[in-house]
Amino acid sequence: MKTIATLAATTVLALTVSIPAFAQDNLTGVSRLDDRIDDITEAAQDDLDRGEDDERFSPNGVVQGFRGSAALTASGASGNTDTGELSFAGRLSYGLGEWSHLIGFAGEYGEANGIKNEEEFFAIYEGSRYFTPQVYAFGTGRFEYDGFDTNERDAFIGGGLGYRIVNTRQMAWRVQAGPGIRYIADQAGNDETEGAGIASSRFYYGFNDVVSLTNDTDILSSSADTVVTNDFGVNFRMTDTLSTRVSYRTDYTSNPLPGLKSTDNTVGLSLVVGF
């Protein structure tokens, strides 16, 4: 089992605030630590916000109007090893009455000594239109490129119907499913286009103002393989300044690469403290 624990204590920033931001910051590692604290804190906060985002389970799935964010990072080093890295990501949501749209993208590129060692790009789109408070139609598209994976390109486009089984302040649960088309191309240039199906479930339950749980399940199936992901999490907001989320994610593929297991399990812990 892979275990991932993310611990972000925002109060640590106070240790560096009083230190002058002179050139020796890079030498002593203060600047590098500052950047790392920001990265870890933001990742933990994003995990908590997603688990506690009641808009994700609301009739629209996203807030009304436009909301978005984008990020870009780049770094390079020379000397014993010449390296360069570039990462970017962004998301945009738009809600208007019965319509909602969500777009997301991310990419990473890296080189070491002039040799490319990382090249990934991922983009998604999801839109929905509610006919009644319970019934809606959805359309979704996904594209993934990985220059170092067996399947270099993996894309899916499809749509279908969804149904909101429960929608109260305490509990929300919706399911959706439909047909689609999946496109796969490997490193050797072989490609295949085939029919596929997708099914998803989104469940939220709030025990009280402090504790809530979520469970997200997605199934994508075609003749090439069946991929299942399940993300279960429990959120604890103990005070206005102390929050934590414990999650257990399972990724399953029916046709893993030779020598690899079909299932990966990841335990996650996100803790944010501020005062």
N, C-alpha and C positions, 0 to 999 in steps of 0.2 A: 504494500500500500504506500502511496506517496503521501507524505504529510507536509502541509504547508501552514506555517503559523506566521501571521502578520501582526506585529505589535507596534502601535504608533502612539507615543506619548508626546503630546504637543508641548507639554511643559519643558521638555528638554531644550526647546528653542531658547528659553530664558538663559540657558547656560552660555549661549553664544551671542546674545544680544549686546552684552556689555563689553565684548571683545572688539577692539578697533578693527575695521575691515581693511587692514594694510596688506601689503604684498605677501607678508609671511603667512597669511591665512592659508594660501595654497600650499606652502611648505609644511605647515603644521597639520594640515588636513582639516582645518575648521570649515573652509568653504565647501570641501567635498562632503563633510559630515552634514553641513547645512542643507545641501542639495539632496542628500540621501534621506534626511529626515522629512523634507518636503515630499519626496516621492512616496515614501512609505505611508506618511500621514494621509496623502490624497488617495492612495489606493485603498487604505482601510476605510476612509470616509465614504468613498464611492460604493464600496461593498455594503456598508451600513445603509446608505441612502437608498440604494436599489432595493434592499430588503424591506425598508420601511416606507417606500413610495406608494401611498395609497392611490395615486393617480394611475399607476400601472394596472390597477384592478378596477378602476372606475369605468363608467359607461363608454368613455372615449378611449381609454388606455393611455392617453397623453393629455397634458394640460391644454387649455384653449389658447389659441394664438401661436406665435413662433417662440421656440426656445432652442438654443443650440450652444455648442462649444467646440473649440478646436485647439490642438496642441501640436507643436513641432519641436523636436530636439535633434541636435547634431553634435558630434564630437569627433576629434581626431587626435592621434598621437604619433610621434616619430621617435626613432632611437633604436633600441634593441628590436622593437616590433613596430612596424608602421600599420596603424589601424584607422579605420574610419567607420562611423556608424550614423545612420539617419533613421529617425522614427517620427511618424506623424499619425494623428488620429482625429476624428471629429464625429459629431452627431448633431442631427437637426430633427426636431419634431414640430408638427403643426396640427392643431386641432381646430375644427370649424364645424360647430353643430354636430351633425351625425357622422361627419367625416374625420378621420385622423390619418396622419402620415408620419412615418419614422424612417430616417435615413442614417446610416452609420458607416464609417470606413476607418481602416487602419492599415499601416504599412511599416515595414522595417527593411533596412538594407545595410549590409555590413561587408567590409573588406579587411583582410589581414595580409600585409606584405604583397599588396597588389592582387591578391586572390580573393574572389568573392566567396564569402562563407555564409551569407544570409540574404534572402530575397523573398519577402512575403508581402502579399496584399490581400485585403479582405474587405468586402463591401456587402451591405444588406439594405433591403427596402421592405417595409411592411405597411400596408394601407388597409383600412377597414371602413365599412359603411354600415351603420346601424339602421335597421328597418323598424325594429321595436326595441324596447329596453332589454329584451332577451336575445333576439335574433339579429345576426349581422353577417355580412359577407366580407371576405378578406382576400387580399392578394399579397404574395410575398416573392421576393427574389434574393438570391445569394450568389456571390461569386468569390472564389478563393483561389489564389495563385501561390504556389510554393515551389521555388526553383530547386529545392533539395528534397522534395517528397516524391514518392513513387508516382502518385497522381499529381502531376504538375498543375493542372487546372481542374476545378470541381465547381460546377454551377448548377443552380436549381431555380426554376420559376414555376409558380403554381398558384392555386387559389381554391377557395371552397367556402363552406359555411361554418359559422360558429354559434354556440349557444351559451348564454349566461345562466347557469343553473341556480346560483345563489348570488345575491348582491345586497348585503346589509353592511352596516358599520362594523359589525363584528366578523363577518365571514363573506368572502367572495370566491367564486369558483366558476371558471368558464373553460369550455373545451372547443376545439375546432379541428377540422380535417378536410382534406380535399386532394385531388389529383394534381400532377404536375409533370414537368419534363426535366430530366437530369442529364447533364453533359459532363463527361469525364475524359481527360486526355493525360496520358502518361509521358514520362521523360523520353521515351523512344518515338514519340510522335503518333502513337496509336490513340484513336479517340472513339468514343461511343456515345450515342444519344439514345436514351431509353425512357420509357414511361416510369413514373415514380409516384409515390404517395407520401403525404405528410400528415401527422397528427400531433396535436399539442394540448397540454393541460396547464392551467395556471390557477393555483390555489393559495388563498391567504386566510389566516385565522388570527384574530387578535384576542388574546385571553383577557387583557386589560390594557391600560395605558402604558404598561411597562414591558410586557412580554407578547410577542407575536411570532408566528411561524409562516414560512412560505414553502411551496413545493412546485417547481417548474419541471415539466416533462416534455421532451420532444422526440419524435420518432420519424426518421426519414428512411424509406425503403425503396429499393429498386433491385433489378436482377444482379447488379454488381455486388451489393451488400446492403445490410440494414444497420443503421447507426441510431443508437438510443442514448440520450443524455437525461439524467435526472439530477436536479440540484435542490437539496433540502436544506433549509436553514432556520435557525431560531435566533430571534433578535431580542436583546435585553437593553432597555433604556432605563438604567437604574436611577440616574439623576440627570439634570440638564447638562452636566459636564462629563458624564461617564456612560458610554454605550459600548456594547459588544455584540458580535454576531458569530455564531458557530454554525458551520455548514458542512455538508457531506455531499460530494458530487461524484456521480458514477458515469463513466463514458464507456459505451459498449459498441463494438463493431463485430459483425458476423464473419468478416473476412479480413483478419489482421495480416500484416506483413509476416513473412516467414521468421520464426524465432521470437515473435512478440505475442503477448497475451491479448485476449479479446477484450478484457475489461481493465480499466484503470479507475482507482478510487482515490479521491483527494479529500482530505480533511482540512478545513480552513478555519482560522480564528482571526477575527478582526477586533481590535480593541482601541478605542479612542478615549483619551483622558485630557481634559482641558480645565484649567482653573487659574 
